[in-house]
Amino acid sequence: MTGSPSEFHHPLHKQVVRAIRARRLLEPGQKILVAVSGGPDSLALLSILRQLAPAWNLSLTVVHCNYGLRGAESDGDASFVAALCRRLELPCHIRRLAVDCAGAGESSSLQARAREARYRLFRDVLTELGADRVALGHTADDQAETVLLRMLRGAGLRGLAGMPHIRERLFVRPLLSCSRQEILAYLQAVGLSYRTDSSNAKSIYLRNRVRHELLPVMQSLAPAAVRMLARQADLLRDDDRLLDLLAARRLARVMRSHDSAAIVLDRTVLLKQPSALQRRILRQAIQAVAPSTGAPRSDALLSMLASLASHSGGVWHVGAATVLCEQDQVRVTAGSPLPPMGGKGLQPISAASVPEVVTIAALPSAVSWQLTGAVIRLRVVTRERGLILLEKPSPSVALLDADRLSWPLTIRPWRHGDWFFPIGMAGRRKKLQDYFTDAKLDRSMRERIPLVLSGEGIVWIVGQRVDARFAANGSTARFVLARVTQPLRRKGVC
């Protein structure tokens, strides 16, 4: 990384500079943080930006995240980056990050937590140093893998648009149109060594299986598969932006009222919009009142809209927002419109006060149940944590097998004719009415008890009994922990 003619005249250098100019990823005179892991992609990015820096008057600072997840190998990456920056006389910030694994039920959850921690760090360092941009080393191969992963998860147009070249006007990806093969050829041509992350070979990560198993098959059928998938993402992103613009204009027509805490939509006008715009209008309303909430998944939006079209009275909790369907309007609020009740008294029950259904579209989630004041919380926990909790059964806790659940989950009161398979009853079915009678729960109490359902099946009589079909056990791989913070008292046993 000496500024030799081979670096300046290499085709990859020219390709990246063209992308920076065409997409205005960087501007002359800016202060840039360069995220450097020590791997080939980030080393190529640093090399090219360093050659560009004098002509563009760029000030470069390297930032490296050390999670410590690979022990000595992680420390070796940090030492490699620090030594490289000393040799290049570039300022370098090595930051150790502790990734919270407590709530991660699978390897992909761990990767997601690491990514969130990394972006928080980038924002913190950017603010601390007064920098303008963070340059990331994602490539066309990363883009292709992302598109395929999201396709396998049933993503909509926004998900299939992949990663943008510039995000939040802060994070830029100058290599997003460059293949990994081109980057390796560049590093060989300019004589740059790099580190290899052993975790990239582990099949426990779905992305690695896409990279090592699925993409090679696609490339054997279409050698340009990576570049075609990256180009497809660019095209879909343009379409997504246009639909978002149309949805924002329609949102203004659909709104009856709005302020910083709530948006009220005309239900009839909303449902008259094309389905593609309905989803986006609802998503934009949710993110307007709860900016910290990530974009709701397409399947969650479809579930809400299907309910809106058929009946009123539904309540959905989406991140920090709540969507409430009333007779002729849809109310989107920050937080929960169903606050826990004060004191020990119970609300008088009436047809108007009984929620028809509360939908849980994603985890973690917390639902306030207005009829009892209880708060029902659901989240993913690690297998290790789940196995420990199995040894400490409690009526206020339900341990569920995530692989047996179908989404979204719903919460509603008891209805006549409900039945379930109580855990511990050798697979025998029981009517809830009989269960309540045996448990000595009077009619007033049984009408207030919330039920958690997956599809049409009862998962948990909250504070009472778990259905055997959904209960976790010693062979469960992915655990969901459901907990009621104000347990409903059991007055008997089944």
Secondary structure, DSSP 8 states (H G I E B T S, - for coil): ----HHHHHSHHHHHHHHHHHHHT---TT-EEEEE--SSHHHHHHHHHHHHHHHHHT-EEEEEEEE--TTTHHHHHHHHHHHHHHHHHT--EEEEE-----TT--SHHHHHHHHHHHHHHHHHHHHHHHT-SEEE----HHHHHHHHHHHHHTT--HHHHT---SEETTTEE-TTTTS-HHHHHHHHHHHT------GGGG-TTSHHHHIIIIIHHHHHHH-TTHHHHHHHHHHHHHHHHHHHHHHHHHHHHHHEEEE-SSEEEEEHHHHHHS-HHHHHHHHHHHHHHH-TTS----HHHHHHHHHHHHH-S-EEEEETTEEEEE-SSEEEEEES-SS---SSS------TTTS-SEEEE-SSSEEEEETTTTEEEEEEEE-HHHHHHHHTS--TTEEEEEGGG--SSEEEEE--TT-EE-BTTSTT--EEHHHHHHHTT--HHHHTT-EEEEETTEEEEETTTEEBTTTB--TT-SSEEEEEESS-----S--
